[in-house]
Amino acid sequence: MSPGSDASAPARPLLSICIPAYNRARFLAPLLESITAQGGDDVEIVIAEDASPERAEIAAIAQAAAQAGGSMPIRYVENPVNLGYDGNIRQLVALARGCWCFFMGNDDLLAPGALATTRVHLAAHPGIGLLLRGYSWFRGAPEQIAGTARYVTEPTRFAAGADAVAMCFRRSGVISGYIVDRDAAFAAATDRFDGTLYYQMHLTASVLATRAALAVPEVLVLCRDGTPPEFGVAAAEQGHFTPGGYTPAARVRMVRGAFEILAAHASPDDPATRDTWQRVVRDYARHFYPFVMDQLELPWRQYLALCREYARTPVGRHPAFYVNCIVAYALGRRRTDSVIERLRGWLGRTPRL
C-alpha cells in the first residue's frame, strides 16, 4: 500500500529527508542538526544504515537525535545486509512516507532556509516530478565555500519528456538535494542498475518522461568536498570500485553506467525518444570536465588511455568532449576550476554550453 493511502492514517508528511548511511558516523550529528534546526511538522527524517563497520556509532547518534524530541520524527532502519549505494537509495524510497523524497549525502549539510524554500517552490508549482536545486561545496568549515553550482537564475519549469530529462539527467549525479516525487520514484523501482552508482538518474528519466521538472536558483545543500568515497563493498560494486578513491577504470564504469541507464529510457533509433537521447549525450559531451577533473594528475599516456575509453561511449561522437579533455589537462585542475568559477560568478549560474 502506498504511504498515506489509508484514510485513517495520520497526515502524510510533505518531505522525507532520506539519508543513506554507510560509515562517516562523525558527520551524521552535524547533518541531523542542520535539518532539525529548521523545524517543521511536515518533515520526517529517514536513515537507512547499510551494514557498515560503524553501525553501532551511527545507531547511537540517530537514536540520541530521535530522543531529543522536536516536531521532526527520525526513523532509523538497519539493512540486514549491505545493499550498496543504488540499493540503499531504492530502500529509502520504499521507506519514505512523505510526498517527496529529499536525499542528503551522509557527509553533507542542509543549507539554512532550505526547507522553507523547498515548501514555497513545491506549493507554487504543482504537478512537477522533480525539483532541481543549486548546491555549494565547502572545504573544512561550511563557511569556507569552494564553489557553487546553480543552473538557472530564476525558477524555470521544463516540460515533461526531452526538455526535462535533458536538463536534469546529468545534473542528478550529486545525490544531496535530489528531490523527487516519492510515489513516482517508488513505481520505478528496479535493481537493474545496481552497481552504476547512478540509481537516481534512472528515477529522473522514469519520472520526467511524463512529469515536468522545476529548476530553482537557490542553494539548498552544502556538500563536503574531499571526503573519500566508500563505494566498492556491495556485491554489485565489487570489482568496479575501490573504497577510498576513484580509479580511471571506476570513472569509465560510471560514465558507461549512466549511458546504460539512458539507453533503457531513450534510443537514437526510436523516433519517440531520439531527441532525449541526443540532447542528453550532447549535454554530457559539453560538460565532461567533472569526469576527468580528479584524473588530471595522471601521466599523459595514462590520461590519453582514459580518454580513449571515454571516447568509446556516446560522447566520443562530439567534438566538445575532446575539447573538455584537452583543455582540462593543459590547464590543470586548479586553473580550470578558477575559470569555471569566474564564469559562474559572471553568469550567475553554471554555464550551459
C-alpha positions in Angstrom: 0.0 0.0 0.0 1.3 3.5 -0.9 2.1 5.7 2.1 -0.8 7.9 3.1 -3.4 5.9 1.2 -5.2 4.8 4.4 -7.8 7.4 5.2 -7.5 6.7 8.9 -3.7 7.2 9.0 -2.0 10.4 10.2 -1.5 13.2 7.6 1.3 12.3 5.3 4.5 14.4 5.6 5.4 16.7 2.7 9.0 15.8 2.8 11.0 12.7 3.7 14.7 13.6 4.3 16.3 10.4 3.2 19.9 9.7 4.4 21.8 6.6 3.1 24.2 5.8 5.9 27.4 3.9 5.4 30.3 4.8 7.8 31.1 8.5 8.2 29.4 8.5 11.6 31.4 11.6 12.6 29.4 13.7 10.1 25.9 12.4 11.0 25.2 14.6 14.0 26.0 17.9 12.2 23.8 16.7 9.3 20.9 16.0 11.5 21.3 19.3 13.4 21.3 21.2 10.1 17.9 19.6 9.3 16.2 19.6 12.7 17.2 23.2 13.4 14.9 24.3 10.5 11.8 22.7 12.2 8.6 21.7 10.6 5.9 19.1 11.5 5.5 18.3 7.8 9.0 16.7 7.5 10.4 13.3 8.6 14.0 12.1 8.6 14.7 8.5 7.4 18.1 6.9 7.9 18.9 3.6 6.3 22.2 2.2 7.7 23.8 -0.2 5.2 25.6 -2.7 7.3 28.8 -0.6 7.7 31.6 -1.2 10.2 30.4 2.0 12.0 26.8 0.7 12.5 26.9 1.0 16.3 28.1 4.6 16.2 25.6 5.6 13.6 22.8 3.9 15.6 23.7 5.7 18.8 23.8 9.1 17.0 20.4 8.5 15.3 18.8 7.3 18.5 20.1 10.3 20.5 18.7 12.7 17.9 15.4 10.9 17.9 15.1 11.0 21.7 16.0 14.7 21.7 12.4 15.4 20.7 11.1 18.1 18.5 8.5 18.2 15.8 10.5 16.3 13.2 10.4 12.5 13.7 13.5 10.5 12.9 13.3 6.8 11.8 16.4 4.7 11.8 16.5 1.4 9.9 19.3 -1.1 9.7 19.6 -3.1 6.4 20.1 -6.8 7.3 22.8 -7.0 4.5 24.8 -4.4 2.6 22.6 -3.2 -0.3 25.2 -0.8 -1.8 24.6 2.7 -2.9 21.9 2.1 -5.5 20.1 -0.5 -3.4 20.0 1.8 -0.4 18.6 4.7 -2.4 15.8 2.3 -3.6 15.3 1.2 0.0 14.9 4.7 1.3 12.3 5.5 -1.4 10.3 2.4 -0.2 10.7 3.5 3.5 9.7 7.1 2.9 6.2 8.2 3.9 6.4 11.7 2.6 5.0 13.1 -0.7 8.6 14.0 -1.7 12.0 12.3 -1.1 14.7 14.9 -0.3 18.0 13.0 -0.3 21.1 14.0 1.6 24.6 12.6 1.4 25.7 11.3 4.8 28.6 13.8 5.0 26.8 16.9 3.8 24.7 19.6 5.3 21.3 21.1 4.6 21.7 24.8 3.7 20.0 27.3 6.1 16.4 28.0 5.0 16.4 25.1 2.5 13.2 23.5 3.9 11.2 26.7 3.8 12.4 27.4 0.2 11.5 23.9 -0.9 8.0 24.3 0.5 7.5 27.5 -1.4 8.5 26.1 -4.7 6.6 22.9 -4.4 3.4 24.8 -3.5 3.9 27.2 -6.4 4.5 24.5 -9.0 2.0 21.6 -8.6 2.4 18.7 -11.0 6.1 18.6 -11.2 8.0 15.3 -10.6 11.4 16.6 -9.7 12.9 19.8 -8.2 16.5 20.6 -9.4 18.4 22.8 -6.8 21.6 24.7 -6.6 24.3 23.4 -4.3 27.6 24.6 -2.9 30.6 22.6 -1.7 32.9 23.5 1.1 36.3 22.6 2.5 36.7 22.4 6.2 34.0 24.6 7.7 30.7 25.2 6.0 31.5 28.9 5.7 34.5 28.1 3.5 32.6 27.7 0.3 34.9 26.5 -2.6 32.3 26.6 -5.3 28.6 26.8 -6.2 26.6 25.1 -8.9 23.3 26.6 -9.9 21.6 26.0 -13.3 19.1 28.9 -13.6 18.9 32.5 -12.3 15.1 32.2 -11.6 12.7 29.3 -11.1 12.3 27.6 -14.5 9.9 24.9 -15.5 10.9 22.3 -18.0 8.2 20.3 -19.9 7.9 16.6 -19.4 10.0 14.5 -21.8 13.1 15.6 -23.6 13.2 19.1 -22.1 13.0 17.9 -18.5 15.2 14.8 -18.9 17.9 16.7 -20.9 18.1 19.3 -18.2 18.1 17.0 -15.2 19.6 13.7 -16.1 23.3 14.5 -15.8 22.6 17.1 -13.1 21.1 14.4 -10.9 24.5 12.9 -10.3 25.0 14.6 -7.0 22.7 12.9 -4.5 22.5 15.7 -1.9 19.4 17.8 -2.6 17.9 15.3 -5.0 14.2 16.0 -4.6 11.8 13.6 -6.4 8.1 12.7 -6.2 8.1 9.7 -3.8 5.3 7.7 -5.4 6.6 8.1 -8.9 10.0 7.0 -7.7 8.6 4.0 -5.9 6.7 2.9 -9.0 10.0 2.9 -11.0 11.8 0.6 -8.6 14.3 -1.8 -10.2 17.6 -3.5 -9.3 18.7 -3.5 -12.9 21.1 -0.6 -12.4 22.7 -1.6 -9.1 26.4 -1.0 -9.3 26.2 2.0 -11.5 26.1 4.5 -8.6 23.5 6.4 -10.5 20.2 4.9 -9.5 18.8 8.4 -9.1 19.4 9.0 -12.8 17.1 6.1 -13.6 14.5 7.8 -11.3 15.0 11.1 -13.2 14.4 9.5 -16.6 11.5 7.5 -15.4 9.7 10.3 -13.6 10.3 13.0 -16.1 9.2 11.0 -19.1 5.7 12.1 -18.0 6.2 14.9 -15.4 7.7 18.4 -15.7 10.8 19.4 -13.7 11.4 22.7 -11.9 14.9 24.1 -11.6 15.5 26.8 -8.9 18.5 29.0 -8.3 18.6 28.7 -4.5 21.4 26.7 -2.9 19.6 24.0 -0.8 22.6 21.8 0.2 26.2 22.2 1.3 28.4 19.3 0.1 31.6 18.4 1.9 34.4 18.4 -0.6 37.2 15.9 -0.4 35.6 13.1 1.6 36.9 9.8 0.2 34.2 7.6 -1.4 33.1 4.4 0.3 31.8 2.5 -2.8 33.0 -1.0 -3.6 31.7 -3.1 -0.7 28.3 -4.3 -2.1 28.3 -7.3 -4.4 27.2 -5.2 -7.4 30.1 -2.7 -6.8 32.9 -5.1 -6.2 35.5 -5.3 -9.0 34.4 -1.9 -10.3 35.0 0.4 -7.3 37.6 0.5 -4.5 36.8 2.4 -1.3 38.9 5.5 -0.8 39.0 6.9 -4.3 38.1 6.7 -8.0 40.4 4.9 -10.3 40.4 5.6 -14.0 38.5 2.3 -14.6 35.9 3.3 -12.0 35.3 6.7 -13.7 34.8 4.9 -17.0 32.5 2.5 -15.4 30.4 5.4 -14.0 30.1 7.0 -17.4 29.1 3.7 -19.1 26.6 3.1 -16.3 25.0 6.5 -16.9 24.6 5.7 -20.6 23.3 2.2 -19.8 20.5 3.9 -17.8 19.8 6.4 -20.6 19.6 3.6 -23.1 16.9 2.0 -21.1 14.8 5.1 -21.4 15.8 6.6 -24.7 17.3 5.4 -28.0 18.8 7.2 -31.1 16.9 4.7 -33.2 13.5 5.4 -31.6 11.7 8.4 -33.1 9.8 8.9 -29.9 12.9 9.2 -27.7 15.6 10.2 -30.2 15.6 13.8 -29.2 16.0 12.9 -25.5 19.0 10.7 -26.3 20.7 13.2 -28.5 20.2 16.1 -26.0 21.5 14.2 -23.0 24.6 12.8 -24.9 25.3 16.3 -26.1 25.0 17.7 -22.6 27.5 15.2 -21.3 30.0 16.0 -24.1 29.7 19.7 -23.5 30.2 19.4 -19.7 32.6 16.4 -19.4 35.1 18.1 -17.1 33.8 16.6 -13.9 34.6 13.1 -15.2 38.3 14.0 -15.7 39.0 16.6 -13.1 40.2 14.1 -10.5 42.4 12.3 -13.0 44.4 15.2 -14.3 47.5 14.2 -12.3 47.8 11.0 -14.4 50.9 10.8 -16.7 49.8 11.8 -20.1 49.9 8.3 -21.6 47.6 7.0 -18.9 45.3 10.1 -19.3 45.2 9.5 -23.0 44.2 5.9 -22.5 41.5 7.0 -20.1 40.1 9.5 -22.7 40.2 6.8 -25.4 38.0 4.6 -23.1 35.6 7.5 -22.6 35.6 8.1 -26.4 34.1 4.6 -26.9 31.0 5.8 -25.1 28.4 8.0 -27.0 30.2 11.2 -26.1 33.1 10.3 -28.4 31.0 11.5 -31.4 31.0 15.1 -30.1 34.0 17.5 -30.6 33.1 19.2 -27.3 34.1 16.0 -25.4 37.7 16.2 -26.8 37.9 19.9 -26.1 37.0 19.3 -22.5 39.6 16.6 -22.1 42.4 18.5 -23.8 41.8 21.9 -22.2 41.4 20.4 -18.7 44.7 18.5 -19.0 46.5 21.5 -20.5 45.4 23.9 -17.7 45.3 21.5 -14.8 42.6 21.3 -12.2 43.4 24.5 -10.2 43.3 26.8 -13.2 40.3 25.0 -14.8 38.3 25.3 -11.6 39.2 29.0 -11.4 38.0 29.7 -14.9 34.7 27.9 -14.3 34.1 29.7 -11.0 34.7 33.1 -12.8 32.2 32.1 -15.4 29.7 31.1 -12.8 30.1 34.4 -11.0 29.7 36.4 -14.2 26.6 34.5 -15.4 25.0 33.9 -12.1 24.7 30.2 -12.9 26.8 27.3 -14.2 27.4 27.7 -18.0 25.2 25.7 -20.3 27.2 25.2 -23.4 
